[in-house]
Amino acid sequence: MSIIEELASQHGVLAAGEYAYRGDRFSYTGQLDEEKARMASIMCRATTMAVHMQVDMMKSLGEDCGCAPARGWVVKGKHFSVCVVGNVFCFVDNSAGRMNHVVAFMREHVKTQSGELV
């Protein structure tokens, strides 16, 4: 079973996917149609690139902020949250109360990205 299938099978996960750092392809499974999954992969890639840029800027200030290297991010909405670790994303139903479990699963099973993102 792939990491995407494993993640999508977690209680509370609505959909899961992964995207290429180059931005030229993605895959997904779950409660998204093809167009929404494509848009989600673009959003996740763009936000990941921004997070890495911000962490690099903080590092350049000379202080060890403890946030480098950036590994992922989470945005919580009213009904669901988006979680990204590396190049893997998922949508989590907030009412399921599984956010900590899902993030821990992702941190354990998604490989750490090394080198440049592009």
C-alpha positions in Angstrom: 0.0 0.0 0.0 1.4 3.4 -0.9 1.8 6.3 1.6 -1.1 8.1 -0.1 -3.4 5.1 0.3 -2.3 4.5 3.9 -2.9 8.2 4.7 -6.3 8.3 3.0 -7.4 5.2 5.0 -6.7 7.0 8.3 -9.9 7.9 10.3 -10.8 11.5 9.6 -8.8 11.9 6.4 -11.1 13.1 3.5 -8.5 12.9 0.8 -4.7 12.5 0.4 -2.3 13.2 -2.4 1.2 14.0 -3.4 2.7 16.5 -5.9 6.0 16.8 -7.7 8.1 19.7 -6.5 8.5 20.7 -10.2 4.7 21.1 -10.3 4.2 19.0 -13.4 2.3 16.1 -11.8 0.2 14.9 -8.9 -1.7 11.9 -7.6 -4.5 11.6 -5.1 -7.2 9.4 -3.6 -10.3 10.2 -1.6 -13.2 12.7 -1.7 -11.8 15.1 -4.3 -12.6 15.3 -8.0 -9.7 15.6 -10.5 -9.9 19.3 -10.8 -10.1 20.0 -7.1 -7.1 17.6 -6.6 -5.2 19.5 -9.2 -5.9 22.8 -7.6 -5.0 21.4 -4.2 -1.7 20.2 -5.4 -0.9 23.6 -6.9 -1.9 25.3 -3.7 0.1 22.9 -1.5 3.2 23.3 -3.7 3.0 27.1 -3.8 2.5 27.3 0.0 5.4 24.8 0.6 7.7 26.9 -1.5 6.6 30.1 0.5 7.2 28.4 3.8 10.7 27.2 2.8 11.5 30.8 1.6 10.3 32.3 4.9 12.3 29.8 7.0 15.4 30.5 4.9 14.9 34.2 5.5 14.6 33.7 9.3 17.7 31.6 9.2 19.6 34.4 7.4 18.9 36.7 10.4 21.5 34.6 12.3 19.2 33.4 14.9 18.4 29.7 15.3 14.7 29.8 15.3 14.3 26.1 15.6 12.1 26.0 12.5 14.7 24.9 10.0 14.6 22.9 7.9 10.9 23.4 7.2 9.2 20.0 7.0 5.5 20.9 6.5 2.6 23.1 7.4 -1.1 23.0 8.5 -3.9 25.4 7.7 -7.1 24.9 9.7 -10.4 25.9 8.2 -13.9 25.8 9.6 -14.8 22.3 8.5 -11.5 20.7 7.4 -7.8 21.3 7.6 -5.0 20.9 5.1 -1.8 19.2 6.3 1.4 19.0 4.3 4.6 17.1 5.1 7.2 17.1 2.3 5.3 16.8 -0.9 2.4 14.8 0.6 -0.9 16.5 1.4 -4.2 15.6 3.0 -7.5 17.1 4.0 -8.7 16.2 7.5 -12.2 16.5 8.8 -12.0 18.8 11.9 -14.9 17.1 13.6 -13.1 13.8 13.7 -10.6 15.1 16.2 -7.7 13.3 14.5 -5.4 16.1 13.6 -2.6 15.1 16.0 -2.8 11.5 14.9 -2.7 12.4 11.2 0.2 14.8 11.6 2.2 12.2 13.7 1.5 9.6 11.0 2.7 11.9 8.3 5.9 12.9 10.2 6.7 9.3 10.7 6.0 8.0 7.2 6.8 10.8 4.8 10.5 11.0 4.0 12.4 14.2 4.8 13.0 16.3 1.7 16.6 17.1 1.1 18.2 19.6 -1.2 16.5 22.2 -3.4 12.8 22.0 -4.0 13.1 22.9 -7.6 
